[in-house]
Amino acid sequence: MILPALTLTLRLAVVVSALLLVIGLPLAYWLAFSRWRWKFLCEAIVSLPIVLPPTVLGFYVLVAIGPLSPFGRWYQALTGHGLAFTFEGLVVGSVLYSLPFAVQPMAASFAALDRKLLDASALLGASRWRTFWRIVLPLGLPGVLTGIVLSFAHTLGEFGVVLMIGGNIPGATQTVSILIYDQVQALDYVTANRTALLLLSFCFVLLAILYGLRRRSAWGLWDWK
């Protein structure tokens, strides 16, 4: 019973983290270097899932992807099935819910870079694209790594959003957090404790590795041979 939920949760976390890496890098770069006067509105939108109750976010995502919405009708006409109560729907909701956990560490890391390095790169004739790949990304790697790991770990523990969007379908949308809830509802505290301990241990190891890598980065040991 635990294995299908664990496999689905890990698959969801991997897909969401990969998508947030693709979405988060350009968004974080723009937030770090843009001088647009209304940028704070975009920062507020990105940060909104942190303070918004998961059920509220899940409800609006469910409405947005439902069969009565324009996007929901378009997706159903394209694929032959809806997004609600599917793995793909979980991905959409999880990407939105974990977006600030990916973008904020990346943006903070990019914003802390020495602007003189970027100016020197521009004076040498490097394009913004080349400057990003050769200077911004390597020096901002700790923040990028933090964003990926935090979004991965955050997706592992999601409950409200995935329950609202995906329901509780074993093997299809039942994640580990929902399985734990079911086990508690069934008064099976022994199994719930084992499942929760497994998730707790995995998240702890993941975060310990992250902070260990950040410690090495702070000591300038990324270049160890």
C-alpha positions as CSV (number, residue, x, y, z in Angstrom):
1,M,0.0,0.0,0.0
2,I,2.9,2.4,0.8
3,L,4.9,1.6,-2.3
4,P,2.4,3.0,-4.9
5,A,1.9,6.2,-3.0
6,L,5.6,6.6,-2.4
7,T,6.4,6.0,-6.1
8,L,3.7,8.5,-7.2
9,T,5.0,11.1,-4.7
10,L,8.6,10.8,-5.8
11,R,7.5,10.9,-9.5
12,L,5.5,14.1,-8.8
13,A,8.4,15.7,-6.9
14,V,10.8,15.0,-9.7
15,V,8.6,16.3,-12.4
16,V,7.6,19.4,-10.4
17,S,11.3,20.2,-9.6
18,A,12.3,19.8,-13.2
19,L,9.6,22.1,-14.4
20,L,10.4,24.7,-11.7
21,L,14.0,24.6,-12.7
22,V,13.0,25.5,-16.3
23,I,10.4,28.1,-15.1
24,G,12.3,29.4,-12.1
25,L,15.7,30.2,-13.7
26,P,14.5,32.9,-16.1
27,L,11.9,34.2,-13.6
28,A,14.5,34.5,-10.9
29,Y,17.0,36.2,-13.2
30,W,14.3,38.7,-14.2
31,L,13.3,39.4,-10.6
32,A,17.0,39.8,-9.6
33,F,18.0,42.2,-12.3
34,S,14.9,43.9,-13.7
35,R,14.5,47.6,-12.9
36,W,10.8,47.7,-13.8
37,R,9.0,49.9,-11.2
38,W,6.1,47.5,-10.8
39,K,8.3,44.5,-10.3
40,F,7.1,44.2,-6.7
41,L,3.7,43.1,-8.0
42,C,5.3,40.1,-9.7
43,E,7.2,39.4,-6.5
44,A,4.0,39.5,-4.5
45,I,2.3,37.1,-7.0
46,V,5.2,34.6,-6.8
47,S,5.2,34.7,-3.0
48,L,1.4,34.4,-2.7
49,P,1.4,30.6,-2.2
50,I,3.5,30.9,0.9
51,V,0.7,32.8,2.8
52,L,-2.4,31.5,0.9
53,P,-4.1,28.5,2.5
54,P,-3.5,25.4,0.4
55,T,-7.2,24.7,0.1
56,V,-7.8,28.1,-1.3
57,L,-5.1,27.7,-3.9
58,G,-6.3,24.2,-4.7
59,F,-9.8,25.3,-5.1
60,Y,-9.0,28.1,-7.6
61,V,-6.6,25.7,-9.5
62,L,-9.4,23.1,-9.6
63,V,-11.8,25.7,-11.0
64,A,-9.2,26.9,-13.6
65,I,-8.5,23.4,-14.9
66,G,-12.1,22.1,-14.5
67,P,-14.3,21.1,-17.5
68,L,-16.2,24.3,-17.3
69,S,-13.2,26.6,-17.7
70,P,-11.8,27.6,-21.1
71,F,-8.5,26.0,-20.3
72,G,-10.1,22.8,-19.1
73,R,-12.3,22.5,-22.2
74,W,-9.2,23.1,-24.5
75,Y,-7.2,20.5,-22.7
76,Q,-10.0,18.0,-22.8
77,A,-10.5,18.6,-26.5
78,L,-6.8,18.2,-27.1
79,T,-6.1,15.0,-24.9
80,G,-9.6,13.5,-24.6
81,H,-9.6,13.7,-20.8
82,G,-9.7,16.4,-18.2
83,L,-7.0,17.6,-15.9
84,A,-8.9,17.4,-12.6
85,F,-8.2,14.3,-10.5
86,T,-5.3,13.2,-12.7
87,F,-1.5,13.2,-12.2
88,E,-1.1,16.0,-14.7
89,G,-3.5,18.1,-12.6
90,L,-1.4,17.4,-9.5
91,V,1.7,18.6,-11.4
92,V,-0.1,21.9,-12.3
93,G,-1.1,22.6,-8.8
94,S,2.2,21.5,-7.3
95,V,4.2,23.8,-9.6
96,L,2.1,26.8,-8.6
97,Y,2.2,25.8,-4.9
98,S,6.0,25.3,-4.8
99,L,6.9,28.2,-7.1
100,P,8.2,30.6,-4.4
101,F,10.3,27.9,-2.8
102,A,12.2,27.5,-6.1
103,V,12.3,31.1,-7.3
104,Q,13.1,33.0,-4.1
105,P,16.4,31.3,-3.3
106,M,17.5,31.6,-6.9
107,A,16.6,35.3,-7.1
108,A,18.3,36.0,-3.8
109,S,21.5,34.2,-5.0
110,F,21.5,36.1,-8.3
111,A,20.8,39.4,-6.7
112,A,23.8,39.0,-4.4
113,L,26.3,38.7,-7.2
114,D,28.9,41.4,-7.7
115,R,27.6,43.6,-10.5
116,K,31.1,44.5,-11.5
117,L,31.6,41.0,-12.9
118,L,28.5,41.4,-15.1
119,D,29.7,44.8,-16.2
120,A,33.1,43.4,-17.1
121,S,31.5,40.6,-19.1
122,A,29.4,43.1,-21.0
123,L,32.5,45.3,-21.7
124,L,34.2,42.2,-23.1
125,G,31.4,41.8,-25.6
126,A,29.6,38.8,-24.0
127,S,25.9,38.5,-24.6
128,R,23.4,38.3,-21.7
129,W,22.9,34.7,-22.6
130,R,26.6,33.9,-22.4
131,T,27.0,36.0,-19.2
132,F,24.2,34.1,-17.6
133,W,25.7,30.6,-18.4
134,R,29.3,31.5,-17.7
135,I,29.0,33.9,-14.7
136,V,25.5,34.2,-13.2
137,L,24.5,30.5,-13.1
138,P,27.9,29.1,-11.8
139,L,28.2,31.8,-9.1
140,G,24.5,31.5,-8.2
141,L,24.6,27.7,-8.1
142,P,24.0,27.4,-4.3
143,G,20.8,29.3,-4.6
144,V,19.7,27.2,-7.6
145,L,20.5,24.0,-5.7
146,T,18.5,25.3,-2.7
147,G,15.5,26.1,-4.8
148,I,15.5,22.7,-6.5
149,V,15.8,20.8,-3.2
150,L,13.3,22.9,-1.3
151,S,10.7,22.6,-4.1
152,F,11.4,18.8,-4.2
153,A,11.0,18.5,-0.4
154,H,8.0,20.8,-0.4
155,T,6.2,18.7,-3.0
156,L,6.8,15.5,-1.0
157,G,4.9,16.9,1.9
158,E,2.0,18.6,0.1
159,F,-1.5,17.7,1.3
160,G,-4.2,20.4,0.9
161,V,-3.4,21.3,-2.7
162,V,-3.1,17.7,-4.0
163,L,-6.2,16.6,-2.1
164,M,-8.3,19.4,-3.6
165,I,-7.0,18.9,-7.2
166,G,-6.4,15.1,-7.3
167,G,-8.7,13.7,-4.7
168,N,-7.7,10.4,-3.1
169,I,-7.4,7.8,-5.9
170,P,-5.0,5.0,-4.9
171,G,-2.4,4.5,-7.6
172,A,-3.4,7.6,-9.5
173,T,-3.5,10.7,-7.2
174,Q,-2.9,9.3,-3.7
175,T,0.4,10.7,-2.4
176,V,2.1,9.7,0.8
177,S,0.7,12.6,2.8
178,I,-2.8,11.6,1.9
179,L,-2.1,8.0,2.6
180,I,-1.0,9.0,6.1
181,Y,-4.2,10.9,6.6
182,D,-6.2,7.8,5.5
183,Q,-4.3,5.6,7.9
184,V,-5.0,8.0,10.8
185,Q,-8.7,8.2,9.8
186,A,-8.7,4.4,10.0
187,L,-7.1,4.5,13.5
188,D,-4.1,2.5,12.1
189,Y,-1.6,4.6,14.0
190,V,1.2,2.0,13.8
191,T,1.2,2.0,10.0
192,A,0.7,5.8,9.9
193,N,3.7,6.2,12.2
194,R,5.9,4.0,9.9
195,T,4.8,5.9,6.8
196,A,5.3,9.3,8.5
197,L,8.7,8.2,9.8
198,L,9.8,7.2,6.3
199,L,8.8,10.6,4.9
200,L,10.4,12.4,7.8
201,S,13.7,10.5,7.4
202,F,13.8,11.1,3.7
203,C,13.2,14.8,4.0
204,F,15.7,15.1,6.8
205,V,18.4,13.3,4.7
206,L,17.6,15.5,1.7
207,L,17.9,18.8,3.7
208,A,21.0,17.6,5.5
209,I,22.7,17.0,2.1
210,L,21.5,20.4,0.9
211,Y,23.0,22.3,3.9
212,G,26.1,20.2,3.7
213,L,26.7,21.2,0.1
214,R,25.9,24.9,1.0
215,R,28.5,24.6,3.8
216,R,31.1,23.4,1.3
217,S,30.2,26.2,-1.0
218,A,30.6,28.8,1.7
219,W,34.1,27.4,2.4
220,G,35.0,27.6,-1.3
221,L,35.3,23.8,-1.6
222,W,33.4,23.4,-4.8
223,D,36.7,23.2,-6.7
224,W,37.9,20.1,-4.8
225,K,39.5,17.6,-7.2
